[in-house]
């Protein structure tokens, strides 16, 4: 049954783009329902989806990724910088 699909805490962290300790904190604060099976915490996908529905800003930000400049001349930093002088 698809509704009974379970995920581990590291899988959830990877899926949402957060640190695994953040997912463990959600479990410890009872924000995310989880069950210990052996030495692993397991979360039903349905419980994860419910938590995400109530807190939609959790996870990876939805913004456009900035591209890096092709070379340093695009930044025009090379011509404007002066050597650092140490004060004594």
N, C-alpha and C positions, 0 to 999 in steps of 0.2 A: 504494500500500500504506500503510495507516495506521501500521504499525510504523516506517516510514521517515520519518514526519513530523518536521520539524526546527523548532527554535525559535531565535531570536536571544537574546543575553544580555539586552537590554532587555525582550524579551517575557517571559523567565523572571522577571526582577526584578518586573515588573508583576503577573505571575501569583501570585507568592509574597509580594508586598508588602514586598520588601526593596530596598535601594539597589542600583543596577546595579554599583557598585564591589564590593559583596559577592559578586555572581555572578562577576565577573572574578577576584576573589580565590580563589573555589572552583576555578575553572579553573586558575589559576596554581599552586595547591596540589595539583592533580590529584584533588580531591575530586569534581569533575564532569568527565566526559569531554566534550571539545569538539574540533571540527575547524575550522581556518581555511580559509575559502573566499573567495578574493579578499581583501578587507579586513574581512570579518566572521567572527566566531566563530559556529558553528552547533552546536547540541546536539540529539541525537536525543531525542525524547520518552521513549523507552524508557530511555535513560541517566539522564534527569532523574527518572523514576519509580523507578528503582533506587536513586539517591542518596537520594530522599525516604523510601524504604522502610527504609534503613539509618539514617537520621537523621530521625525523624518530627517533631521539634520545630522544624524549619526552616520559616520562613515566617510568615504572619500568626498572631497568638495567637488561640486559640479561647475567648474570654471574652465575656461580655455587655457591650454598649456602655452606658456610663453616660449618662444624659440630663442635660442642663444644666438648672439651676433656671429656673423661669418668670420670676421677677423677683428682684431683690436682697433683698427682704424674706424670701424663703425661707432665705437664708443667715444672716439676722439679723446681718449685719456692720455695717450702717449705724448701728444704735443702739449698738453696743458699741465702736466705734472712737473713738479720741481723736486729735486732731491731733498730728503729729510735732513734736517740739521739738528744735531743733538745739543741740548742745553746742559750746561754744567753748573 
